[in-house]
C-alpha cells in the first residue's frame, strides 16, 4: 500500500521570539523539520507534502527537492492546513502520516509501528499517543474495552475521571488517505477559535462507524512539540542523550556524556574515545581508535583512524591516520593533514596540504601551501601568503628542513631536501638540496651595552628635571 506524509510547517512560532521560523530552529545541528523529514523518509514515504506558510521560502530553500509544497496562506487551524494538500494527494489511495514539523524527536521506528498497527487493524485513523506523568493541558485518549479509541477529550472538556488518564494525543496521526480528505470536508469551525481542527476528523470517523486505533510510543520524549526556547533546549538535551547513547552502544567511549556534544549527522568509529568538552558538528566523520579531546571543536571534517586531537579546533579539514593535532591548534577550511603528521601547539593551518610524516610542531602559520613528506617546519615559521590583494602559494618539497622563525614570502618553492636556516626571510626559490640563509651577519661591539644604558639613563634624568621645572 502506498505511503505518504503531510508535514505541518506553516506556523510562525511567535513564542520562539526569533527572526528564524520555528521549524528551522536546529536541534543537535539539524533544523526540526529536517529531523521530521528524515523520519518519514525512513518509513518509505513515496510522496511527502510540506504545508508552509510563514517563512515559506526559507523552508522550501532548506528542504529543496526532498518534498512537495503547498501554501496555507491563512492560519485557520490544523484541519485547514491538512486540507491544503488535497490538490496534490486527494486522489491518492494509501496511508498518510500527518505530523507536525516541530516534533524533532519522533523516530522512524515509532512511525513504522504506528503504520503497522494501522494496517493490521484496518483502521481509518491511528493516533500516536504517549503516557505522561503530568498530562495536564493535553487531549486525553479515551479507549474502549477492545483497545480502540472512543474519543479524544481536551483538558477543558474532560471529566475528573477522564483527567486521570495519562495517555495523551501527540498530534501525529496515520490515516486512510481517501477517508481523511472525505472527513475534512465535514469539519467546521464552530468553536471559540473559529478554526478547523484535525482532531474533529477522529470524531467524524467514529460517528461513521470506522475503526480508530492508537499506538502508544515507548518513549514519551517523542511527544514533545517545540513552541518556545525552553522546549527547544529540552529537545536538544533529549536528542543529545539519544545520540550519545547510540554511539556508546556502537563501541565509542564517551568519558562524560553530559559534557560531550555530538550533532545528528556525525559518524564515529568503534574504540574511539571522546573526552569532556568535545563538540562534533555537521557532517564530521571520526574514524576508529581515535582520541578526541578534551575541549575539541570539529565541524564538517574527516578524522582518520588512530588520530589524536586535543584542545583544538578543526573546520572543513582532514586529518590522516596516526596523526596528532594540538594542543591549541587551529585547522581552518582546506587543511589536509596526511598520515603520521604532527601539528603541535599554537599552529594554524589554512588551505594547505601537509603530507605524510611531516611536522609543524609549534607557533607556526601555514596557509595556502603544499608541504611534502618528511618535512620539519621549525618554531615560528610562517608562509607569508597575502600581499594585501592576492593569496599566493608556498611549495615545500619532500625532506626539506625549515628552521625556526623563517618567513617564506609566497609565491615561492623550497626544493626537495633543501635547508632553510633559522631566522631567514626567503624571497626566492630554493633548489633541491640547497641551503638558504637570508639574515644580517651578527656584529659584536664590546662594552657597547653599558654605553646604551648610560645614554638611556641620562635621557631619563633630563626628562625628570624638565618635569620638575
C-alpha positions in Angstrom: 0.0 0.0 0.0 1.3 3.5 -0.9 2.7 5.5 1.9 2.5 9.3 2.0 3.2 12.1 4.6 1.9 15.5 5.2 4.2 17.7 7.4 2.6 20.8 9.0 5.2 23.6 8.9 3.2 26.7 8.4 3.3 28.2 11.9 5.4 31.3 12.6 6.2 30.3 16.2 5.7 33.7 17.9 6.7 32.2 21.3 10.2 31.5 19.9 10.7 35.2 19.7 13.0 34.8 16.8 13.6 36.0 13.2 14.2 32.4 12.3 11.0 30.5 11.5 10.1 27.9 14.1 10.6 24.7 12.2 14.1 25.8 11.0 15.4 26.1 14.6 18.1 23.4 14.9 18.2 20.5 17.3 21.6 18.9 17.5 22.6 20.7 14.3 19.6 19.8 12.1 16.5 22.0 11.7 13.5 20.5 13.4 11.7 20.0 10.1 14.8 18.2 8.8 14.5 15.6 11.6 10.8 15.1 10.8 11.6 14.6 7.1 14.4 12.1 8.0 11.8 10.0 10.0 9.2 9.9 7.3 11.7 9.2 4.6 12.9 6.1 6.5 9.4 4.7 6.5 9.4 4.8 2.7 7.0 7.7 2.2 6.6 7.9 -1.6 5.2 11.4 -1.5 5.8 13.9 1.2 3.9 17.2 1.2 5.1 20.0 3.5 2.4 22.7 4.3 4.2 26.0 4.5 3.0 29.5 5.5 5.2 31.9 7.4 8.7 31.7 6.1 7.6 29.6 3.2 10.6 30.4 1.0 13.1 29.7 3.8 11.6 26.3 4.5 11.5 25.5 0.8 15.1 26.6 0.4 16.2 24.3 3.2 14.2 21.2 2.1 14.7 21.7 -1.6 13.5 18.7 -3.6 13.0 16.4 -0.6 9.3 17.3 -0.6 6.4 18.9 -2.4 4.9 22.1 -1.0 1.5 23.7 -0.5 0.8 27.1 0.9 -1.5 27.8 3.9 -1.9 31.5 3.3 -4.2 32.0 6.3 -3.7 30.1 9.6 -7.1 28.6 10.2 -6.2 25.5 12.1 -4.7 22.1 11.7 -7.6 20.7 9.7 -7.4 23.6 7.3 -3.7 23.1 7.0 -4.0 19.4 6.0 -6.8 20.3 3.6 -4.4 22.4 1.6 -2.7 19.1 0.5 -5.9 17.9 -1.2 -4.9 19.2 -4.6 -1.8 17.0 -4.5 -2.9 14.0 -2.5 -6.7 14.0 -2.6 -6.8 11.4 -5.4 -4.3 9.0 -4.0 -5.1 5.6 -2.4 -3.0 4.5 0.5 -1.9 5.5 4.0 -0.9 9.0 5.0 1.0 10.2 8.1 0.1 13.6 9.3 2.9 15.1 11.6 3.9 18.5 12.8 7.3 19.9 11.7 8.2 20.9 15.2 8.3 17.4 16.6 12.0 16.5 16.1 12.2 13.6 18.5 9.7 11.3 16.7 11.6 8.3 15.4 11.1 6.3 12.2 10.8 3.1 14.4 7.8 4.6 16.1 6.2 5.7 12.8 6.7 2.3 11.4 5.0 0.6 14.3 2.2 3.2 14.1 1.6 2.3 10.4 1.9 -1.4 11.1 -0.9 -1.2 13.7 -2.9 0.9 11.4 -2.7 -1.7 8.6 -3.2 -4.7 10.9 -6.4 -3.1 12.5 -7.6 -2.0 9.1 -8.2 1.4 10.8 -9.4 4.6 9.2 -7.2 6.5 11.6 -4.5 5.6 14.1 -3.3 8.2 16.6 0.3 8.3 18.0 -0.1 8.7 21.8 2.2 8.8 24.8 1.8 8.3 28.5 2.9 11.3 30.6 3.4 11.6 34.4 1.8 15.0 34.2 -0.7 15.1 31.2 -2.2 18.4 32.2 -3.1 20.6 29.2 -3.1 17.7 26.7 -6.0 16.0 25.0 -6.7 12.6 26.6 -7.1 9.4 24.7 -10.3 7.5 25.9 -10.2 3.9 24.8 -12.9 1.3 24.5 -12.6 -2.2 26.2 -11.1 -3.6 23.0 -8.3 -1.0 23.0 -9.7 1.1 20.1 -10.2 4.8 20.6 -13.6 6.1 21.7 -12.7 9.7 21.6 -10.1 12.5 22.3 -11.1 14.7 25.2 -9.5 18.1 25.6 -8.4 19.1 29.1 -11.1 21.8 29.4 -13.8 19.3 28.5 -12.6 16.3 30.5 -14.4 15.0 33.5 -12.5 14.4 36.7 -12.2 10.7 35.8 -11.0 11.5 32.3 -8.4 13.9 33.7 -6.8 11.0 35.5 -6.0 9.4 32.1 -2.3 9.7 31.4 -2.4 8.7 27.7 -2.3 11.9 25.5 -2.6 12.8 21.9 0.8 13.7 20.4 -0.7 15.3 17.3 0.8 12.7 14.9 -1.6 10.5 13.0 -1.9 7.8 10.4 -5.0 8.0 8.1 -6.5 6.1 5.2 -5.9 8.9 2.7 -9.2 8.8 0.9 -11.2 8.8 4.2 -9.1 11.6 5.6 -9.9 14.0 2.8 -13.6 12.9 2.8 -13.8 13.6 6.5 -12.1 17.0 6.2 -15.0 18.2 4.0 -17.2 17.8 7.0 -15.1 19.7 9.5 -16.5 23.0 10.6 -15.1 26.0 12.5 -17.9 26.2 15.0 -15.7 26.8 18.0 -14.3 29.6 20.1 -11.2 30.0 17.9 -13.2 29.7 14.7 -10.6 27.2 13.4 -10.8 23.9 11.6 -9.4 21.2 13.9 -7.8 18.0 12.6 -9.0 16.2 15.8 -12.6 16.7 14.6 -11.8 14.1 11.9 -11.5 11.5 14.6 -15.0 12.2 15.8 -16.4 12.2 12.3 -14.9 8.8 11.6 -16.2 7.4 14.9 -19.7 8.6 14.1 -19.4 6.8 10.7 -18.5 3.6 12.5 -14.9 3.5 11.3 -12.1 1.9 13.3 -9.9 4.4 15.1 -6.8 2.9 16.8 -3.9 4.4 18.9 -0.3 3.4 19.2 1.4 4.5 22.4 5.0 5.5 21.9 7.5 3.7 24.2 9.4 7.0 24.7 7.3 9.9 26.0 10.0 12.3 24.7 8.7 11.7 21.2 5.6 13.7 22.1 7.5 16.9 22.6 6.4 19.7 20.3 8.7 22.7 20.3 6.9 26.0 20.8 9.4 28.1 22.8 13.1 28.2 23.7 12.5 26.2 26.9 11.1 23.3 24.9 13.9 23.7 22.3 16.5 23.3 25.0 14.7 20.2 26.4 14.5 18.7 22.9 18.2 19.4 22.4 19.1 17.7 25.7 17.0 14.6 24.9 18.3 14.4 21.4 21.9 14.7 22.6 21.3 11.9 25.1 19.8 9.7 22.3 22.8 10.4 20.0 25.4 9.8 22.7 23.7 6.5 23.7 23.7 5.3 20.1 27.4 6.0 19.7 28.3 4.3 23.0 26.3 1.2 22.1 28.2 1.2 18.8 31.6 1.0 20.6 32.5 4.6 21.3 33.8 5.6 24.7 32.3 8.9 25.9 34.1 9.7 29.2 31.4 12.3 30.3 28.3 12.3 28.2 26.9 15.3 30.0 29.9 17.3 28.6 30.0 15.9 25.1 28.0 17.4 22.2 27.5 15.4 19.0 25.3 16.6 16.2 22.9 14.2 14.5 24.8 13.7 11.2 28.2 12.9 12.8 29.6 9.3 12.4 32.2 7.8 14.8 34.1 4.6 14.5 34.5 1.9 17.2 37.1 2.2 20.0 37.3 6.0 19.6 37.5 7.9 22.9 35.8 11.2 23.4 37.0 13.3 26.3 34.9 16.0 28.1 34.3 19.2 26.2 34.2 17.6 22.8 31.9 19.2 20.2 31.3 17.4 16.9 29.3 19.2 14.3 27.9 18.9 10.8 29.0 16.1 8.6 32.0 15.2 10.6 33.4 11.7 10.3 35.6 10.3 13.0 37.5 7.0 12.4 38.3 4.1 14.7 40.6 4.2 17.7 40.8 8.0 17.7 41.3 10.1 20.8 39.4 13.3 20.6 39.5 15.9 23.4 39.4 17.3 25.9 38.0 20.5 24.7 37.9 20.0 20.9 35.5 21.5 18.4 35.3 19.7 15.0 33.0 20.8 12.2 32.4 19.2 8.8 35.8 17.4 9.0 37.2 13.9 8.4 39.4 12.4 11.1 41.0 9.1 10.1 41.8 6.1 12.3 44.0 6.4 15.3 44.3 10.2 15.1 44.5 12.3 18.3 43.3 15.8 18.7 43.4 17.8 21.9 42.3 21.4 22.9 41.9 22.3 19.2 39.5 23.5 16.5 39.0 21.9 13.1 36.7 23.2 10.4 36.2 21.6 7.0 39.6 19.9 7.4 41.0 16.4 7.0 43.4 14.6 9.4 45.1 11.4 8.3 45.7 8.1 10.1 48.0 8.2 13.2 48.4 12.0 13.1 48.3 14.2 16.2 46.9 17.7 16.4 47.3 20.1 19.3 47.1 21.2 21.9 45.7 24.6 20.9 45.9 24.1 17.1 43.5 25.6 14.5 42.8 23.7 11.3 40.9 26.0 9.0 39.0 25.1 5.9 41.1 23.3 3.3 43.6 22.0 5.9 44.6 18.5 4.6 46.8 16.6 7.1 48.5 13.4 5.9 49.4 10.3 7.8 51.7 10.3 10.8 51.8 14.1 10.9 52.4 16.2 14.0 50.6 19.5 14.2 51.6 21.0 17.5 50.7 23.8 19.9 49.5 27.2 18.6 49.8 26.1 15.0 47.3 27.4 12.4 46.8 25.6 9.1 44.6 27.1 6.3 44.1 25.7 2.8 47.3 23.7 3.0 48.4 20.1 2.4 50.8 18.7 5.0 51.9 15.4 3.5 52.8 12.2 5.4 55.4 12.1 8.3 55.9 15.9 8.4 56.0 18.1 11.5 54.8 21.6 12.3 55.4 21.4 16.0 54.8 24.9 17.4 53.9 28.5 16.9 53.6 28.5 13.1 51.2 29.6 10.4 51.0 27.5 7.2 48.5 29.0 4.7 47.9 28.4 1.0 50.8 25.8 1.0 51.8 22.4 -0.3 54.2 20.7 2.2 55.8 17.5 1.1 56.7 14.3 3.0 59.2 14.1 5.9 59.4 17.9 6.2 60.3 19.6 9.5 58.9 23.1 10.0 60.5 24.9 12.9 59.0 27.0 15.7 57.6 30.4 14.5 57.8 29.6 10.7 55.3 31.5 8.6 54.2 31.2 5.0 53.6 34.8 4.0 50.7 34.2 1.6 48.9 37.5 1.4 50.2 40.8 -0.1 47.0 42.8 0.6 45.4 41.9 -2.7 46.2 38.3 -3.7 46.8 34.9 -2.0 49.9 33.1 -3.2 51.1 29.5 -2.8 54.2 28.2 -1.0 55.5 24.8 -2.0 57.9 22.9 0.2 59.4 19.7 -1.2 60.0 16.3 0.4 62.6 16.0 3.2 63.1 19.8 3.4 64.0 21.5 6.7 62.6 24.9 7.6 64.3 26.5 10.6 62.7 28.5 13.4 61.5 32.0 12.7 61.6 31.6 9.0 59.4 33.7 6.7 58.6 32.2 3.3 57.4 35.0 1.0 55.0 33.5 -1.5 54.9 32.6 -4.3 57.9 30.5 -3.6 59.2 27.0 -3.8 61.6 25.2 -1.5 63.0 22.2 -3.2 63.3 18.6 -2.0 65.9 18.2 0.7 66.5 21.9 0.9 67.6 23.5 4.2 66.4 27.0 5.2 68.5 28.4 8.1 66.7 29.8 11.2 65.8 33.4 11.2 65.8 33.8 7.4 63.3 35.7 5.2 63.2 33.8 1.9 62.0 35.7 -1.2 63.5 33.5 -4.0 63.1 29.8 -4.9 65.4 27.4 -3.3 66.6 24.5 -5.5 66.7 20.8 -4.4 69.3 20.1 -1.7 70.4 23.8 -1.5 70.9 25.7 1.7 69.3 29.2 2.0 70.2 31.8 4.5 68.8 35.4 4.4 69.8 37.4 7.5 72.2 40.1 8.5 75.7 39.0 9.7 75.9 39.2 13.5 78.1 42.2 14.8 79.6 42.3 18.3 80.5 45.7 19.8 82.4 45.1 23.1 81.1 47.1 26.1 78.5 48.9 23.9 75.6 47.7 26.0 76.8 49.8 29.0 77.1 52.8 26.8 73.5 52.4 25.6 72.3 52.0 29.2 74.2 55.2 30.1 72.5 57.1 27.3 69.1 55.9 28.4 69.7 56.8 32.0 70.9 60.4 31.1 67.8 60.9 28.9 65.5 59.9 31.7 67.2 62.2 34.2 66.9 65.2 31.8 63.2 64.5 31.3 62.7 64.3 35.1 64.5 67.6 35.6 62.4 69.3 32.9 59.2 68.0 34.5 60.1 69.4 37.9 60.7 72.9 36.4 
